[in-house]
Amino acid sequence: MITSSDERLRRQAGIHSLRLSDTRVTFEPDGVVHLPPRGWLPHTTDEFWHAHPEYLDD
């Protein structure tokens, strides 16, 4: 399945693992946080977000 990077950025993370020798390392997302975009990136502008709505949730 081919997914655009825009879609990938909007999807919730899945559980991923990798093995390092005898050790298994697992990334397990534990929740979702919704903030206004400038809460995450305070130095951006409203104009930037209006120009790039594909990076925003509804």
C-alpha positions in Angstrom: 0.0 0.0 0.0 1.4 3.4 -1.0 0.5 6.3 1.3 1.3 9.9 0.8 3.3 11.6 3.5 0.4 13.9 4.2 -1.9 10.9 5.0 0.9 9.4 7.1 1.2 12.5 9.2 -2.5 12.5 10.0 -2.8 8.8 11.0 -2.4 7.6 14.6 0.8 5.8 15.2 0.8 2.0 15.4 2.8 -0.3 17.6 6.2 -1.0 16.1 9.0 -3.3 17.3 12.6 -4.0 16.4 15.1 -6.5 17.7 18.6 -5.5 18.8 20.5 -8.7 19.4 18.5 -10.4 22.3 16.5 -7.3 23.1 13.2 -6.4 21.6 12.4 -2.7 21.6 8.7 -1.7 21.1 7.2 1.7 20.5 3.7 1.7 21.9 1.7 4.9 21.5 -0.3 5.6 24.6 -2.7 8.3 23.6 -3.7 11.3 21.5 -3.3 14.9 22.3 -5.2 17.6 20.4 -3.7 21.1 20.6 -4.0 24.1 18.3 -1.1 23.9 15.8 0.6 26.9 17.4 0.5 25.1 20.7 3.0 22.6 19.2 4.8 25.1 16.9 4.5 28.5 18.6 6.7 30.3 16.1 4.5 29.5 13.1 1.9 32.0 11.8 -1.8 31.7 11.2 -1.0 32.4 7.5 1.2 29.3 7.4 -1.6 27.1 8.7 -4.2 28.7 6.3 -1.8 27.9 3.5 -1.3 24.2 4.7 -4.6 22.9 6.0 -3.6 19.4 5.0 -1.6 19.2 8.2 -4.5 20.0 10.5 -7.2 17.7 11.9 -10.8 18.7 11.6 
